[in-house]
């Protein structure tokens, strides 16, 4: 997250109120959360979360360029 300059607050915001939430195709324990990075930006933040862990565990975070402009 630090290398990509993604704030923890942005990640939490996407997990708390995703624009889209879908299961991972390869791992049934992972769900993908998608959300706009900011209101004036069309970049989409993708957060993969292990939702079977307690508390939930964030696995990966990155900008998903394929989802740009779709949310």
C-alpha positions in Angstrom: 0.0 0.0 0.0 2.8 2.4 0.8 4.6 1.8 -2.5 1.4 2.5 -4.4 0.5 5.4 -2.2 -2.9 3.9 -1.1 -4.1 5.0 2.3 -5.5 2.6 4.9 -8.5 4.9 5.1 -9.2 4.3 1.4 -9.0 0.5 1.8 -11.3 0.6 4.8 -13.8 2.8 2.9 -13.9 0.3 0.0 -14.4 -2.7 2.4 -17.0 -0.9 4.4 -19.1 0.3 1.4 -18.0 -1.4 -1.8 -19.4 -0.4 -5.2 -19.1 -4.1 -6.2 -18.4 -7.3 -4.2 -17.7 -10.6 -5.9 -16.3 -14.0 -4.9 -12.8 -14.9 -6.1 -12.9 -17.4 -8.9 -10.0 -19.5 -7.6 -10.3 -19.3 -3.8 -13.7 -19.7 -2.0 -12.3 -18.0 1.1 -11.6 -14.7 -0.8 -14.0 -12.0 -1.8 -13.0 -9.0 -4.0 -14.2 -5.6 -3.0 -14.2 -2.8 -5.6 -14.7 0.9 -5.1 -13.9 4.2 -6.6 -10.6 5.6 -5.1 -12.1 9.1 -4.9 -15.1 11.0 -6.3 -13.0 13.0 -8.8 -11.0 10.1 -10.0 -12.1 7.2 -12.2 -9.6 4.7 -10.8 -11.0 1.7 -9.0 -9.4 0.2 -6.0 -9.6 -3.6 -5.7 -9.3 -5.2 -2.2 -9.1 -9.0 -1.9 -10.2 -10.0 1.6 -10.3 -13.4 3.3 -13.8 -13.2 4.8 -13.6 -16.5 6.5 -10.9 -15.3 8.9 -11.9 -13.5 12.1 -11.2 -10.6 11.9 -11.2 -10.4 8.1 -7.7 -10.4 6.6 -6.8 -8.2 3.7 -4.8 -10.2 1.1 -4.1 -7.8 -1.7 -4.8 -4.1 -2.6 -4.2 -2.5 -6.0 -5.7 -0.3 -8.7 -7.7 -2.5 -11.1 -7.2 -0.8 -14.5 -9.8 -3.1 -16.2 -12.5 -1.7 -13.9 -11.6 1.9 -14.6 -14.7 4.0 -15.2 -17.1 1.1 -14.5 -18.2 2.0 -11.0 
